[in-house]
């Protein structure tokens, strides 16, 4: 089981890139497997706006600073970018990172940011579907022609080709039937979030059952799709805004909780850590090492 770190990109969560860099380097040095960031433009509720650091730029910087951890957006809102350009960006970042990119994609959900930045919010899944029909062939085959209601590409080519044959793995986050159909058709990985202790993740079990139905309908082997899950993990000193459902306890208890996700066939856990400090990230690295030993022992 891989275990990674979700960077706190919200402007109310971090003082800026210096802190994000320290968190990412702590993940790299403590043996964690990956570093992720959320792709948003703003959060707006009741006329109050909260900012967020731009995901792709931060991940590009992290790719240059690290040498081992995988990196990925969780997830990139495809409606914010032309899908052919997104494929081009992904191929380049995969090369910059030495083949460490996981391209997380979704259709977006926070309507106020769409309106504020001039992106259409209607027919999001249909737009996402068409975007994948451009992006996926470009990354996997290097070339595409497509004409739809929302997206068009005329003999678009990726030059240079991705450093990995077929491009970086594609992760899709989705829970409704149409999105799960797209997962079954296109994705290498699937994500559901956000949870705490696996014993309490009843919604995740429901989503996994729905995913299984979609895979069966597509005639796809479930073993060909990697399951990833986002979780909250809280250590001593966690902030007051830590979600109540966060995984908590001693280092051993947290390790047990992490390992418990293996019973759900989860291959990659992505953790928001509280408090948001390098020290807490290092504790997550220690818990991850213990969890991997527990999973290996149960597999043996």
N, C-alpha and C positions, 0 to 999 in steps of 0.2 A: 504494500500500500504506500502510495506517495502522499505526502502531507506538505502543504504549502501555506503561504502567507498572503492575505488580502491586505493591500496597502490602504490606509485611511486617507483617501484623497480629498474628502470634504474640507472646505476652508475653515469649518468650525472644529475639525478633528486634528489638524496639523498646522504648524507654523510655516510650512513650506517645504521646498525640495530638500533642504539640508536634513530635516527630520526624516523625510521619506527615504533619502539615501541611506541614512543610518539604519533604518528598519530593514531595508533591502540587504544591506551588507551583513546585518545580524542574521538574516535568513540564510544568506550564502555561507556564512562562517559556522553556523550552528547545525548544518546538515539537513536543513529543510530542502524540499525538492523543487519549489516553485514560488514565484512572486507574481501577483495579479493586481489589477486595478479596475475600478468601475468606470464606465464611459457615460458621463452625463455632461450637460452644459450648465445647468443651474437646477436648483430645487426651489420651487415656489409654492407656497401654501398660505391662503388668507392674506395675500398681498405682501407676504414676507419672503424675501429671497435669500437663499444660502448659496454661496459659490462652491466650486469644486475645481481642482486642478485637472488639466487636460490629460487624459489617460494615455493616448498614444505617444505623446512627447515624453512623458515620464517613463513609460516602459522602454522607449528607445534609449534614454539615458541610462536606465538600469541595465539594459542589455550590454552597453559599452563598459559599465563599471564592474559587472560580474562575469564569471566564466563558466559557472556550473549549473545554476538554477534555471529551470524553464521559466518563461515569462508568457503572460497572456492577458488580454482584456476579458473581464467577466461582467458583462460581455459587451463587445462593440455594437453600438446601435447602427445597424446597416443603413437605416433611413437617413442618417446624418452625412453619408458619403456615397458618391457614385460607386457602384459595385465593382466596375472594372478598375477604377483607381484604387479601391480598397484591396483588390487582388495584387496590384502593383506594389502598394505599400507593404502588404504582408510578405510578398516574396523578398523585398529588400530588407525588411527587419529580420526575417529568418536568416538571411545571409549575415547581417551585422551581428546577430546573436550566436552565430555558429550553429544554426539548426536547432534553436531552443524555443522557437515560438509555437504556442498553441493558439490558433485563431478562434477565439470565442466570439460568437455572433448571436444577435437577437433582434427583435423588431421594435424595441423600445416600449416604454409604458407610461412615462411621466408627461402627460399632455401639455402642461404649461411650458416646458422647455421647447417643445415642438413649435408652439405658437410664437414664443418669444424670439426664436431664431429663424422663423420663416419656413419651417418644414411641415409638409402636410401630415396630418394625423389620421386621415381617413384611409381605409383599406390597407392598414399596416401589414397584415399577414399576406395579402395578395402582393403588395409591393416587395415584401421580404422574399416571397416565393420567386418572383421574377428576378430579384437581385441575385439570388442563389444560382439561377439559371445562367447568369453571366459570370459570376465570381467562381463558382466551382469548376466549370470546364476550363477557365483560364488558368487556375492554379494546377489542376490535375493534368491538363492536356496542352496548355500553353497557347490556346487559340479558341476564339468563340465568335459566332455570329448569332445574334438573337434580336427579335423584335417583338415587344409585348405592349401592353397598355401603359406601362410605367417606365420601363427600361429598354434601352436599345444599345446594341453593340454591332458594329459592322467590320468584320474581319479583324477584331481586336487581337493583338498578340502580346504575350509577355516576353520581352527581350531585355536583359538576359532571362533565361529560364530559371525557375526556383532551384536553389542549391540541393534540395531534396526532391527526388523524383515524386511527382504528384503534389508537391508543395507541403506546407505545414499541415498538421492535423487540424480538422475543423470541428470545433465544439459548438453545439447549439443549445441554448437554454429555452425551454418552452414547456407548457403544461396542458394547454388546450388541445383538442383532437387535431386541428389543422396543423398546429406547430409540431405535434408529435409525429404526424405523417411526414413532415419535412425532415425531422430528425431521422426517422427510419430510412428516408430516401437518400439523405446527403451526408449525415454527420459521422465522424469518427468517434466523437465523444458527446455526452449529454450531461447537462448540469441541472440540479435542483438545489434551492437554497431558501431560507436560512434556518438552521436547526441547532439543537443543543445536544443533549444526551440521546444516543440512538434508541434507547428504550422508550423515549417520549416522541419519537419522530413518526407519529402515525400518518401525518399528511404525506411524508416521503413514501411510506409503504403504498399509499393509494396512488401516488404518481408513478411509482415503479410498476404497479399493476396495469395502469393505463398505458404506460410505455410498452409493456409486454404485449398488450393487445395491438398496438400500432405496429410493432415489429412482426407479429404474426400475420397481420393483414398485408404487410409488404413482402412476406416470405423471407424475412431476414433472420439470420442466426443471431440470437441475443449476445452470444459470445463475441461477436464482431463489433459491438458497441461498448466503449468504455464508460462506466458510470462515475461521475464526479459529483461531489456534494459540498455545498458551502455551509460552514458551521460558525457559531460563536464560541469562543473559549475565554474564560475569565480566571485570572490568577489573583493572588492577594494584592490589594491596592487598586483593584479595578475601579474605574470611574463610575460616577452615579448614573451615567447614561448607558451603562452596560445592560443589554437585554436580559430580562429575567430568565429566559429559557437557555442562557448560555451554559455550556458544559463547565462545571466547577468542581473543586475538591483539591485533594493533595495531588502531587505529581503522579503518583501511582493511580489514583482514581481517574485523573484526566487521561492517562495513558490507556487505562481500561476502556474508557469511553471512546477514545479514538479507535482502538482495536475493534470495538464492538460493531463498527460500521462494516467491517469485513464480512460479517454474517449477511449483510444486505448486498453483497457483491460489489461494494464500492471500492474503486481502485485508486481514487485520488480525492483527498479531503483538502478543502481550501478554507483557512481559518481567519476570521476577524479576531484579533487578539486584544484583550483588555487587561491591564492598561496599555495604552499605545506607546510602548517604550521598547528600546532594544533589549532591555533585560527580560521583559516578558516574552519577546520573540525567542530569546535564547532558552527560556524555560520551555517554550513550545517545541524547540528543537530537541531538548532532553526528553520530553514526553513522547515525541514522535519516535525517537530511537527505542524507547521502551515498548511503544505500541507495535513497532515493526517486529520486535523480538516475540511479542505475544502472538502476532498473526502468523509468523513463521513457525512457531511452536505448534499452533493449532493446525496448521496445514500439514506439518510433519506427522 
